[in-house]
Amino acid sequence: MKILMKGLLFLATISVFVGMVSRVTLKPIFSIEANAFLRFAALCILFVIGLAALKLAEKQ
């Protein structure tokens, strides 16, 4: 589970970076708008929060 969380955080970081570049240049990257990259990053972070909460609940 820890590897999945790190992988999702890595994907979120890359997606935020690509989304910011797309937003600054005002051009889609791979025909994907900046909003899609930023929403995907938010979804990845949401999954990481959920997995961390699940891991914390399993300890108790």
Biopython code that builds the backbone (N, CA, C, O; Angstrom):
import numpy as np
from Bio.PDB.StructureBuilder import StructureBuilder

atoms = [
    (1, "MET", "N", (0.831, -1.191, 0.000)),
    (1, "MET", "CA", (0.000, 0.000, 0.000)),
    (1, "MET", "C", (0.875, 1.254, 0.000)),
    (1, "MET", "O", (0.521, 2.268, -0.601)),
    (2, "LYS", "N", (2.013, 1.172, 0.676)),
    (2, "LYS", "CA", (2.898, 2.325, 0.743)),
    (2, "LYS", "C", (3.471, 2.652, -0.632)),
    (2, "LYS", "O", (3.650, 3.821, -0.973)),
    (3, "ILE", "N", (3.757, 1.617, -1.421)),
    (3, "ILE", "CA", (4.275, 1.833, -2.773)),
    (3, "ILE", "C", (3.205, 2.484, -3.643)),
    (3, "ILE", "O", (3.511, 3.369, -4.442)),
    (4, "LEU", "N", (1.960, 2.055, -3.496)),
    (4, "LEU", "CA", (0.856, 2.647, -4.248)),
    (4, "LEU", "C", (0.691, 4.121, -3.892)),
    (4, "LEU", "O", (0.464, 4.955, -4.768)),
    (5, "MET", "N", (0.806, 4.434, -2.615)),
    (5, "MET", "CA", (0.674, 5.828, -2.178)),
    (5, "MET", "C", (1.794, 6.687, -2.759)),
    (5, "MET", "O", (1.548, 7.803, -3.218)),
    (6, "LYS", "N", (3.021, 6.171, -2.740)),
    (6, "LYS", "CA", (4.146, 6.931, -3.298)),
    (6, "LYS", "C", (3.986, 7.098, -4.808)),
    (6, "LYS", "O", (4.292, 8.157, -5.355)),
    (7, "GLY", "N", (3.509, 6.056, -5.475)),
    (7, "GLY", "CA", (3.288, 6.137, -6.909)),
    (7, "GLY", "C", (2.229, 7.161, -7.270)),
    (7, "GLY", "O", (2.387, 7.913, -8.231)),
    (8, "LEU", "N", (1.149, 7.193, -6.501)),
    (8, "LEU", "CA", (0.091, 8.167, -6.755)),
    (8, "LEU", "C", (0.573, 9.588, -6.493)),
    (8, "LEU", "O", (0.219, 10.511, -7.226)),
    (9, "LEU", "N", (1.379, 9.767, -5.450)),
    (9, "LEU", "CA", (1.931, 11.098, -5.189)),
    (9, "LEU", "C", (2.873, 11.538, -6.303)),
    (9, "LEU", "O", (2.905, 12.712, -6.672)),
    (10, "PHE", "N", (3.638, 10.592, -6.834)),
    (10, "PHE", "CA", (4.527, 10.902, -7.957)),
    (10, "PHE", "C", (3.714, 11.305, -9.187)),
    (10, "PHE", "O", (4.037, 12.288, -9.854)),
    (11, "LEU", "N", (2.660, 10.546, -9.485)),
    (11, "LEU", "CA", (1.783, 10.888, -10.616)),
    (11, "LEU", "C", (1.140, 12.258, -10.426)),
    (11, "LEU", "O", (1.036, 13.037, -11.374)),
    (12, "ALA", "N", (0.712, 12.547, -9.206)),
    (12, "ALA", "CA", (0.092, 13.840, -8.921)),
    (12, "ALA", "C", (1.090, 14.972, -9.128)),
    (12, "ALA", "O", (0.739, 16.015, -9.680)),
    (13, "THR", "N", (2.318, 14.775, -8.695)),
    (13, "THR", "CA", (3.344, 15.808, -8.851)),
    (13, "THR", "C", (3.614, 16.081, -10.329)),
    (13, "THR", "O", (3.685, 17.235, -10.750)),
    (14, "ILE", "N", (3.762, 15.022, -11.107)),
    (14, "ILE", "CA", (4.006, 15.176, -12.538)),
    (14, "ILE", "C", (2.807, 15.852, -13.203)),
    (14, "ILE", "O", (2.976, 16.730, -14.049)),
    (15, "SER", "N", (1.601, 15.444, -12.820)),
    (15, "SER", "CA", (0.390, 16.019, -13.420)),
    (15, "SER", "C", (0.253, 17.503, -13.093)),
    (15, "SER", "O", (-0.143, 18.290, -13.953)),
    (16, "VAL", "N", (0.574, 17.890, -11.869)),
    (16, "VAL", "CA", (0.513, 19.310, -11.504)),
    (16, "VAL", "C", (1.521, 20.103, -12.328)),
    (16, "VAL", "O", (1.208, 21.183, -12.829)),
    (17, "PHE", "N", (2.718, 19.571, -12.464)),
    (17, "PHE", "CA", (3.744, 20.263, -13.258)),
    (17, "PHE", "C", (3.304, 20.422, -14.710)),
    (17, "PHE", "O", (3.411, 21.511, -15.273)),
    (18, "VAL", "N", (2.812, 19.348, -15.317)),
    (18, "VAL", "CA", (2.373, 19.406, -16.715)),
    (18, "VAL", "C", (1.166, 20.330, -16.849)),
    (18, "VAL", "O", (1.061, 21.073, -17.826)),
    (19, "GLY", "N", (0.256, 20.292, -15.877)),
    (19, "GLY", "CA", (-0.904, 21.181, -15.910)),
    (19, "GLY", "C", (-0.514, 22.639, -15.816)),
    (19, "GLY", "O", (-1.100, 23.484, -16.492)),
    (20, "MET", "N", (0.478, 22.946, -14.979)),
    (20, "MET", "CA", (0.929, 24.335, -14.867)),
    (20, "MET", "C", (1.594, 24.803, -16.161)),
    (20, "MET", "O", (1.380, 25.934, -16.597)),
    (21, "VAL", "N", (2.385, 23.949, -16.762)),
    (21, "VAL", "CA", (3.024, 24.304, -18.029)),
    (21, "VAL", "C", (1.964, 24.537, -19.095)),
    (21, "VAL", "O", (2.054, 25.492, -19.866)),
    (22, "SER", "N", (0.970, 23.674, -19.140)),
    (22, "SER", "CA", (-0.103, 23.824, -20.114)),
    (22, "SER", "C", (-0.898, 25.100, -19.879)),
    (22, "SER", "O", (-1.304, 25.767, -20.830)),
    (23, "ARG", "N", (-1.118, 25.437, -18.622)),
    (23, "ARG", "CA", (-1.878, 26.648, -18.313)),
    (23, "ARG", "C", (-1.079, 27.910, -18.650)),
    (23, "ARG", "O", (-1.640, 28.879, -19.161)),
    (24, "VAL", "N", (0.215, 27.904, -18.369)),
    (24, "VAL", "CA", (1.044, 29.086, -18.643)),
    (24, "VAL", "C", (1.189, 29.312, -20.145)),
    (24, "VAL", "O", (1.116, 30.448, -20.612)),
    (25, "THR", "N", (1.395, 28.233, -20.901)),
    (25, "THR", "CA", (1.573, 28.369, -22.343)),
    (25, "THR", "C", (0.241, 28.496, -23.083)),
    (25, "THR", "O", (0.221, 28.819, -24.271)),
    (26, "LEU", "N", (-0.860, 28.247, -22.394)),
    (26, "LEU", "CA", (-2.206, 28.308, -22.986)),
    (26, "LEU", "C", (-2.373, 27.347, -24.168)),
    (26, "LEU", "O", (-3.141, 27.610, -25.094)),
    (27, "LYS", "N", (-1.643, 26.234, -24.120)),
    (27, "LYS", "CA", (-1.747, 25.213, -25.164)),
    (27, "LYS", "C", (-1.943, 23.846, -24.511)),
    (27, "LYS", "O", (-1.282, 23.529, -23.523)),
    (28, "PRO", "N", (-2.843, 23.041, -25.058)),
    (28, "PRO", "CA", (-3.005, 21.687, -24.514)),
    (28, "PRO", "C", (-1.781, 20.819, -24.813)),
    (28, "PRO", "O", (-1.117, 20.987, -25.836)),
    (29, "ILE", "N", (-1.504, 19.913, -23.919)),
    (29, "ILE", "CA", (-0.401, 18.977, -24.092)),
    (29, "ILE", "C", (-1.010, 17.612, -24.373)),
    (29, "ILE", "O", (-1.833, 17.128, -23.595)),
    (30, "PHE", "N", (-0.617, 16.988, -25.475)),
    (30, "PHE", "CA", (-1.199, 15.725, -25.945)),
    (30, "PHE", "C", (-2.709, 15.851, -26.109)),
    (30, "PHE", "O", (-3.447, 14.903, -25.840)),
    (31, "SER", "N", (-3.162, 17.002, -26.543)),
    (31, "SER", "CA", (-4.592, 17.315, -26.740)),
    (31, "SER", "C", (-5.398, 17.248, -25.444)),
    (31, "SER", "O", (-6.611, 17.041, -25.474)),
    (32, "ILE", "N", (-4.730, 17.421, -24.316)),
    (32, "ILE", "CA", (-5.398, 17.407, -23.014)),
    (32, "ILE", "C", (-5.214, 18.786, -22.382)),
    (32, "ILE", "O", (-4.094, 19.286, -22.274)),
    (33, "GLU", "N", (-6.310, 19.382, -21.972)),
    (33, "GLU", "CA", (-6.263, 20.723, -21.384)),
    (33, "GLU", "C", (-5.662, 20.681, -19.978)),
    (33, "GLU", "O", (-5.569, 19.620, -19.361)),
    (34, "ALA", "N", (-5.261, 21.842, -19.488)),
    (34, "ALA", "CA", (-4.640, 21.956, -18.169)),
    (34, "ALA", "C", (-5.592, 21.523, -17.056)),
    (34, "ALA", "O", (-5.168, 20.926, -16.066)),
    (35, "ASN", "N", (-6.876, 21.825, -17.222)),
    (35, "ASN", "CA", (-7.853, 21.457, -16.193)),
    (35, "ASN", "C", (-7.878, 19.952, -15.938)),
    (35, "ASN", "O", (-7.998, 19.515, -14.793)),
    (36, "ALA", "N", (-7.765, 19.170, -16.993)),
    (36, "ALA", "CA", (-7.795, 17.714, -16.850)),
    (36, "ALA", "C", (-6.588, 17.220, -16.050)),
    (36, "ALA", "O", (-6.721, 16.352, -15.187)),
    (37, "PHE", "N", (-5.418, 17.776, -16.343)),
    (37, "PHE", "CA", (-4.223, 17.382, -15.585)),
    (37, "PHE", "C", (-4.369, 17.746, -14.107)),
    (37, "PHE", "O", (-4.029, 16.948, -13.233)),
    (38, "LEU", "N", (-4.872, 18.942, -13.829)),
    (38, "LEU", "CA", (-4.995, 19.377, -12.440)),
    (38, "LEU", "C", (-6.071, 18.594, -11.694)),
    (38, "LEU", "O", (-5.908, 18.305, -10.509)),
    (39, "ARG", "N", (-7.151, 18.252, -12.357)),
    (39, "ARG", "CA", (-8.185, 17.439, -11.712)),
    (39, "ARG", "C", (-7.696, 16.023, -11.458)),
    (39, "ARG", "O", (-8.027, 15.427, -10.433)),
    (40, "PHE", "N", (-6.905, 15.474, -12.386)),
    (40, "PHE", "CA", (-6.328, 14.150, -12.177)),
    (40, "PHE", "C", (-5.387, 14.160, -10.978)),
    (40, "PHE", "O", (-5.372, 13.216, -10.188)),
    (41, "ALA", "N", (-4.602, 15.226, -10.841)),
    (41, "ALA", "CA", (-3.703, 15.345, -9.696)),
    (41, "ALA", "C", (-4.503, 15.398, -8.394)),
    (41, "ALA", "O", (-4.121, 14.779, -7.401)),
    (42, "ALA", "N", (-5.604, 16.133, -8.403)),
    (42, "ALA", "CA", (-6.439, 16.216, -7.203)),
    (42, "ALA", "C", (-7.032, 14.841, -6.865)),
    (42, "ALA", "O", (-7.131, 14.478, -5.693)),
    (43, "LEU", "N", (-7.420, 14.088, -7.880)),
    (43, "LEU", "CA", (-7.965, 12.751, -7.655)),
    (43, "LEU", "C", (-6.910, 11.819, -7.064)),
    (43, "LEU", "O", (-7.202, 11.042, -6.154)),
    (44, "CYS", "N", (-5.687, 11.898, -7.582)),
    (44, "CYS", "CA", (-4.596, 11.076, -7.037)),
    (44, "CYS", "C", (-4.344, 11.412, -5.572)),
    (44, "CYS", "O", (-4.165, 10.516, -4.748)),
    (45, "ILE", "N", (-4.331, 12.694, -5.251)),
    (45, "ILE", "CA", (-4.102, 13.108, -3.862)),
    (45, "ILE", "C", (-5.245, 12.655, -2.970)),
    (45, "ILE", "O", (-5.023, 12.280, -1.818)),
    (46, "LEU", "N", (-6.469, 12.686, -3.491)),
    (46, "LEU", "CA", (-7.621, 12.209, -2.730)),
    (46, "LEU", "C", (-7.497, 10.717, -2.427)),
    (46, "LEU", "O", (-7.814, 10.282, -1.319)),
    (47, "PHE", "N", (-7.039, 9.932, -3.400)),
    (47, "PHE", "CA", (-6.824, 8.509, -3.172)),
    (47, "PHE", "C", (-5.739, 8.278, -2.128)),
    (47, "PHE", "O", (-5.867, 7.385, -1.290)),
    (48, "VAL", "N", (-4.678, 9.068, -2.169)),
    (48, "VAL", "CA", (-3.607, 8.928, -1.178)),
    (48, "VAL", "C", (-4.137, 9.221, 0.220)),
    (48, "VAL", "O", (-3.799, 8.515, 1.170)),
    (49, "ILE", "N", (-4.956, 10.246, 0.354)),
    (49, "ILE", "CA", (-5.548, 10.572, 1.657)),
    (49, "ILE", "C", (-6.433, 9.429, 2.135)),
    (49, "ILE", "O", (-6.396, 9.060, 3.309)),
    (50, "GLY", "N", (-7.225, 8.869, 1.231)),
    (50, "GLY", "CA", (-8.087, 7.740, 1.591)),
    (50, "GLY", "C", (-7.285, 6.517, 2.005)),
    (50, "GLY", "O", (-7.630, 5.851, 2.982)),
    (51, "LEU", "N", (-6.226, 6.216, 1.278)),
    (51, "LEU", "CA", (-5.388, 5.064, 1.631)),
    (51, "LEU", "C", (-4.673, 5.286, 2.963)),
    (51, "LEU", "O", (-4.527, 4.354, 3.754)),
    (52, "ALA", "N", (-4.229, 6.513, 3.211)),
    (52, "ALA", "CA", (-3.570, 6.810, 4.483)),
    (52, "ALA", "C", (-4.565, 6.675, 5.642)),
    (52, "ALA", "O", (-4.204, 6.186, 6.713)),
    (53, "ALA", "N", (-5.803, 7.102, 5.434)),
    (53, "ALA", "CA", (-6.811, 6.956, 6.473)),
    (53, "ALA", "C", (-7.121, 5.486, 6.724)),
    (53, "ALA", "O", (-7.299, 5.072, 7.869)),
    (54, "LEU", "N", (-7.185, 4.697, 5.653)),
    (54, "LEU", "CA", (-7.429, 3.271, 5.797)),
    (54, "LEU", "C", (-6.289, 2.598, 6.552)),
    (54, "LEU", "O", (-6.520, 1.754, 7.419)),
    (55, "LYS", "N", (-5.066, 2.973, 6.219)),
    (55, "LYS", "CA", (-3.894, 2.413, 6.902)),
    (55, "LYS", "C", (-3.900, 2.778, 8.380)),
    (55, "LYS", "O", (-3.560, 1.956, 9.231)),
    (56, "LEU", "N", (-4.283, 4.003, 8.677)),
    (56, "LEU", "CA", (-4.354, 4.457, 10.081)),
    (56, "LEU", "C", (-5.456, 3.706, 10.833)),
    (56, "LEU", "O", (-5.283, 3.344, 11.997)),
    (57, "ALA", "N", (-6.576, 3.477, 10.170)),
    (57, "ALA", "CA", (-7.691, 2.771, 10.810)),
    (57, "ALA", "C", (-7.353, 1.307, 11.062)),
    (57, "ALA", "O", (-7.808, 0.731, 12.051)),
    (58, "GLU", "N", (-6.564, 0.700, 10.186)),
    (58, "GLU", "CA", (-6.178, -0.700, 10.365)),
    (58, "GLU", "C", (-5.259, -0.875, 11.564)),
    (58, "GLU", "O", (-5.264, -1.932, 12.195)),
    (59, "LYS", "N", (-4.476, 0.138, 11.887)),
    (59, "LYS", "CA", (-3.558, 0.052, 13.029)),
    (59, "LYS", "C", (-4.317, 0.023, 14.350)),
    (59, "LYS", "O", (-3.858, -0.578, 15.321)),
    (60, "GLN", "N", (-5.469, 0.667, 14.387)),
    (60, "GLN", "CA", (-6.205, 0.769, 15.645)),
    (60, "GLN", "C", (-7.152, -0.348, 15.837)),
    (60, "GLN", "O", (-7.846, -0.401, 16.853)),
]
sb = StructureBuilder()
sb.init_structure("model")
sb.init_model(0)
sb.init_chain("A")
sb.init_seg("    ")
for serial, (resi, resn, name, xyz) in enumerate(atoms, 1):
    if name == "N":
        sb.init_residue(resn, " ", resi, " ")
    sb.init_atom(name, np.array(xyz, "f"), 0.0, 1.0, " ", f" {name:<3s}", serial, name[0])
structure = sb.get_structure()
